[in-house]
């Protein structure tokens, strides 16, 4: 079979359209996941109480089911249960946010629990409340510890957006798949897709590494 590698250049504008949605969903989903991860991680570090129970159930459900199933449930099942309409982009952001939040919560919990308990006691002796100790002493130190793990989860979440093609999100992978169905240039298009993902992930990894270095 003869390959027309010039088609790899021709398909770039189509892939750029998908890249726009991939980046949009990744940014919004990761921001949502970070907020959920922080709140859930703090709740789970409490060891007991209703918030800990709710957080544990949420993390257990998300970590126990595939992301693709979560996307299908959010986009198809929940609208039928609640009799509402969820736009495909919203469903994509919710899927990435809920999924990444569960995994980030473990990073947060682990980092918080790694801080010496003596620092909590020292803050209490200085007259600080539990909230002040957490905000002023524990979280700043824990954030430096959790950053590499959070960065790894950011990268995973960006790559996970490719699974959203199952619910019709017009991201990179879906755009490439549609281009293949029209031209049958499978090797050329999917090679271009892999290169775009590689450049995107490499850039993100570089930024995260620089940020980690600055915090150190």
C-alpha positions as CSV (number, residue, x, y, z in Angstrom):
1,X,0.0,0.0,0.0
2,X,1.3,3.5,-0.9
3,X,1.2,6.2,1.7
4,X,0.5,9.8,0.8
5,X,2.3,11.6,3.7
6,X,1.3,15.0,2.3
7,X,-2.2,14.2,3.6
8,X,-0.7,14.4,7.1
9,X,-0.3,18.1,6.5
10,X,-3.7,18.5,4.9
11,X,-5.5,17.1,7.9
12,X,-3.8,19.4,10.4
13,X,-6.6,22.1,10.2
14,X,-9.2,19.4,11.0
15,X,-7.1,18.2,14.0
16,X,-6.7,21.8,15.2
17,X,-10.5,22.1,15.4
18,X,-10.5,19.0,17.7
19,X,-7.4,20.3,19.6
20,X,-9.4,23.4,20.6
21,X,-12.1,21.3,22.2
22,X,-9.5,19.0,23.8
23,X,-7.8,21.9,25.4
24,X,-11.1,23.5,26.5
25,X,-12.4,20.3,28.1
26,X,-9.0,19.6,29.7
27,X,-8.7,23.0,31.3
28,X,-12.2,23.2,32.6
29,X,-12.3,19.5,33.7
30,X,-8.9,19.7,35.5
31,X,-10.0,22.9,37.3
32,X,-13.2,21.2,38.4
33,X,-11.2,18.1,39.4
34,X,-8.7,20.1,41.3
35,X,-11.5,21.8,43.4
36,X,-13.2,18.4,44.0
37,X,-9.9,16.8,44.8
38,X,-8.9,19.4,47.3
39,X,-12.3,19.3,49.1
40,X,-12.5,15.5,48.9
41,X,-8.9,15.0,50.1
42,X,-9.4,17.3,53.0
43,X,-12.7,15.5,53.9
44,X,-10.9,12.1,53.8
45,X,-8.0,13.3,55.9
46,X,-10.5,13.9,58.7
47,X,-10.8,10.1,59.2
48,X,-14.4,10.3,60.4
49,X,-17.7,12.1,60.0
50,X,-20.3,12.3,57.3
51,X,-18.1,14.3,54.9
52,X,-15.5,11.6,55.1
53,X,-18.1,9.0,54.3
54,X,-19.5,10.9,51.3
55,X,-16.0,11.6,50.0
56,X,-15.0,7.9,50.4
57,X,-18.2,6.7,48.5
58,X,-17.5,9.2,45.7
59,X,-13.9,8.1,45.3
60,X,-14.8,4.5,45.5
61,X,-17.4,4.8,42.7
62,X,-15.2,6.7,40.4
63,X,-12.1,4.6,40.9
64,X,-14.1,1.4,40.6
65,X,-15.6,2.2,37.2
66,X,-14.0,3.0,33.8
67,X,-14.0,6.6,32.5
68,X,-15.8,5.5,29.4
69,X,-18.7,4.1,31.4
70,X,-18.8,7.3,33.4
71,X,-19.0,9.4,30.3
72,X,-21.8,7.2,28.9
73,X,-23.7,7.4,32.2
74,X,-23.4,11.2,32.5
75,X,-24.4,11.9,28.9
76,X,-27.1,9.2,28.4
77,X,-28.3,7.8,31.7
78,X,-28.5,10.9,34.0
79,X,-30.5,13.0,31.4
80,X,-33.1,10.1,31.2
81,X,-33.3,9.8,35.0
82,X,-33.6,13.6,35.7
83,X,-35.5,14.4,32.4
84,X,-33.0,17.0,31.5
85,X,-30.6,17.7,28.6
86,X,-26.9,17.8,29.1
87,X,-24.8,19.3,26.3
88,X,-22.1,17.1,25.1
89,X,-19.3,19.5,26.1
90,X,-20.7,19.9,29.6
91,X,-20.9,16.1,29.8
92,X,-17.3,15.9,28.8
93,X,-16.1,18.5,31.3
94,X,-18.1,16.8,34.1
95,X,-16.7,13.4,33.2
96,X,-13.0,14.6,33.3
97,X,-13.7,16.7,36.4
98,X,-15.4,14.0,38.4
99,X,-12.8,11.4,37.3
100,X,-9.7,13.4,37.9
101,X,-11.1,14.8,41.2
102,X,-11.3,11.3,42.7
103,X,-7.7,10.5,41.9
104,X,-6.4,14.0,42.9
105,X,-8.1,13.5,46.3
106,X,-5.8,10.6,47.0
107,X,-2.8,12.9,46.2
108,X,-4.2,15.5,48.5
109,X,-4.9,13.1,51.3
110,X,-1.6,11.5,51.1
111,X,0.3,14.8,51.1
112,X,-1.7,16.1,54.1
113,X,-1.1,13.0,56.1
114,X,2.6,13.1,55.4
115,X,3.0,16.4,57.3
116,X,4.4,15.8,60.8
117,X,1.6,15.9,63.3
118,X,3.9,18.0,65.5
119,X,3.4,20.9,63.2
120,X,-0.4,20.8,63.8
121,X,0.3,20.7,67.6
122,X,2.7,23.6,67.3
123,X,0.1,25.7,65.4
124,X,-2.5,24.9,68.0
125,X,-0.1,26.0,70.8
126,X,0.4,29.3,69.0
127,X,-3.4,29.9,69.4
128,X,-4.3,29.1,65.8
129,X,-7.7,27.4,65.0
130,X,-7.8,24.1,63.1
131,X,-8.8,26.0,59.9
132,X,-5.9,28.4,60.3
133,X,-3.4,25.6,61.0
134,X,-4.6,23.8,57.8
135,X,-4.6,26.9,55.6
136,X,-1.4,28.5,56.9
137,X,0.8,25.5,57.9
138,X,-0.4,22.2,56.4
139,X,-1.7,23.0,52.9
140,X,1.3,25.1,51.7
141,X,3.7,22.3,52.6
142,X,1.4,19.6,51.3
143,X,1.0,21.3,48.0
144,X,4.7,21.1,47.3
145,X,4.6,17.4,48.1
146,X,1.5,16.6,46.0
147,X,2.5,18.7,42.9
148,X,4.3,15.9,41.1
149,X,1.4,13.6,41.5
150,X,-1.1,16.3,40.5
151,X,1.0,17.0,37.5
152,X,0.9,13.4,36.5
153,X,-2.9,13.3,36.9
154,X,-3.2,16.5,34.7
155,X,-1.4,14.6,31.9
156,X,-3.5,11.6,32.3
157,X,-6.7,13.7,32.2
158,X,-5.6,15.4,29.0
159,X,-5.1,11.9,27.4
160,X,-8.4,10.7,28.8
161,X,-10.3,13.3,26.7
162,X,-9.7,10.9,23.8
163,X,-12.3,8.5,25.3
164,X,-15.0,11.2,25.1
165,X,-15.3,10.4,21.4
166,X,-17.7,7.7,22.6
167,X,-20.3,10.4,23.4
168,X,-19.7,12.5,20.3
169,X,-17.4,15.2,21.7
170,X,-15.6,16.7,18.7
171,X,-12.2,16.5,20.3
172,X,-8.9,15.4,18.6
173,X,-9.6,11.7,18.3
174,X,-13.1,12.1,17.0
175,X,-12.0,14.6,14.4
176,X,-9.2,12.2,13.3
177,X,-11.6,9.2,13.1
178,X,-14.1,11.2,11.0
179,X,-11.3,12.3,8.7
180,X,-10.2,8.6,8.3
181,X,-13.8,7.6,7.5
182,X,-13.9,10.1,4.6
183,X,-10.4,9.6,3.1
184,X,-9.4,6.1,4.3
185,X,-5.9,7.6,5.0
186,X,-5.6,5.7,8.3
187,X,-1.9,5.6,8.7
188,X,-1.3,9.2,7.7
189,X,-4.1,10.7,9.8
190,X,-3.5,8.6,13.0
191,X,0.2,9.4,12.7
192,X,-0.6,13.1,12.7
193,X,-2.9,12.5,15.6
194,X,-0.2,10.8,17.6
195,X,2.3,13.7,16.9
196,X,-0.2,16.4,18.0
197,X,-0.9,14.5,21.3
198,X,2.8,14.0,21.8
199,X,3.5,17.8,21.3
200,X,0.6,18.7,23.6
201,X,1.6,16.4,26.4
202,X,5.3,17.3,26.1
203,X,4.4,21.0,26.4
204,X,2.2,20.4,29.4
205,X,4.9,18.2,31.1
206,X,7.5,21.0,30.5
207,X,5.3,23.6,32.1
208,X,4.6,21.4,35.1
209,X,8.2,20.7,35.5
210,X,9.1,24.4,35.5
211,X,6.3,25.1,38.0
212,X,7.6,22.3,40.3
213,X,11.1,23.7,40.1
214,X,9.9,27.2,41.0
215,X,8.0,25.9,44.1
216,X,11.1,24.0,45.2
